[in-house]
Amino acid sequence: RLPIVLPPRALAASMASMDEPLMNEKAFTMESPLNFGKRERTLSWAEMDGIKAALHTMREERDQLEADGLSQVSFFFGILNAVLITFVFAKYPESLWLLYGIECFVLIPAWWIRMIARYNGALFILDFCWVANIGFAAYMVLTALGLVPSELRCITFVVFFACALGPLGWACLTLHNGLVFHSIERITSLFIHMMPALVSWTVAYYPDRVANAWPGRFPTQEEINEVTFAEVWCYGFSVYGIWLVLHAAWLLTVGVRCPGSGYSTVFSDLYEKRELGPLFTRITGLEGIRSHAALYLLIHCAACALSFIFPGLCLMF
């Protein structure tokens, strides 16, 4: 790529409307002089082609950003949301769980609508991370209303803690989540994977502040101290296991045929983007899509089982 200097009038005209033809051929001819200080020169045809290519690239980048949702409004609210979460986390950690519950009811529906419109991906919401966060949003509502029975208060929090610091938290690394202010798709993905871990940390490490601000909503320090490593792993994996059985029954019967009807799934998306078909065939010798889906679920289960070790260690130490 060579540095290109355009006359101010030509540059303004080109940037004013990117939807019009990329270059007015009459604007640059071999006889058109360009002023560079005190000397003059003319554009060559190679330079004209370079300018056209640069403007075309700019147009493609603009279209891609607009497709991702870039606008002044989306960018503003993305920054505002990040500032709000940071402020509450730092100043009022005992109330972060309430903000998490409220934002679940805003971001997850917005993400789902976006997935349907862009990928025909309504079935993406059946993945464990999304199902878990929908359940956790309901848990936060019941907690705010004081409807969680006292005998289940510790168990429900341990389930939340295990899933938050287990599969959800580690998914931030495996899925390469990033903070992209204007993209509802990426910012919600980061939110559902990272926010539960922050909420768990505030409740587990600020139990007195939480109890003073929201009495009877979460387990006390004494109740948390009595939770064992085995309980954290078993409660978390039990909830995951329920999802796994139901999801496997759906994926291996109906779900594998959904892409053929135009409906994308998390499995089909990963299967195509990561080219898992040839990989699974090379490793196992199996070629059927159902056998590959079963292998995917087996890997998913093993990875989640290992991830549930981490929250137990966090709670113990």
Secondary structure, 3 states (H helix, E strand, C coil): CCCCCCCHHHHHHHHHCCCCCCCCHHHCCCCCEEEECCEEEECCHHHHHHHHHHHHHHHHHHHHHHHCCCCHHHHHHHHHHHHHHHHHHHHCHHHHHHHHHHHHHHHHHHHHHHHHHHHCCHHHHHCHHHHHHHHHHHHHHHHHCCCCCHHHHHHHHHHHHHHHHHHHHHHHHHCCCCCCCCCHHHHHHHHHHHHHHHHHHHHHHCHHHHHHHCCCCCCCHHHHHCCCHHHHHHHHHHHHHHHHHHHHHHHCCCHHHHHHHCCCCHHHHHHHHCCHHHHHHHHHCCCCHHHHHHHHHHHHHHHHHHHCHHHHHHHHC
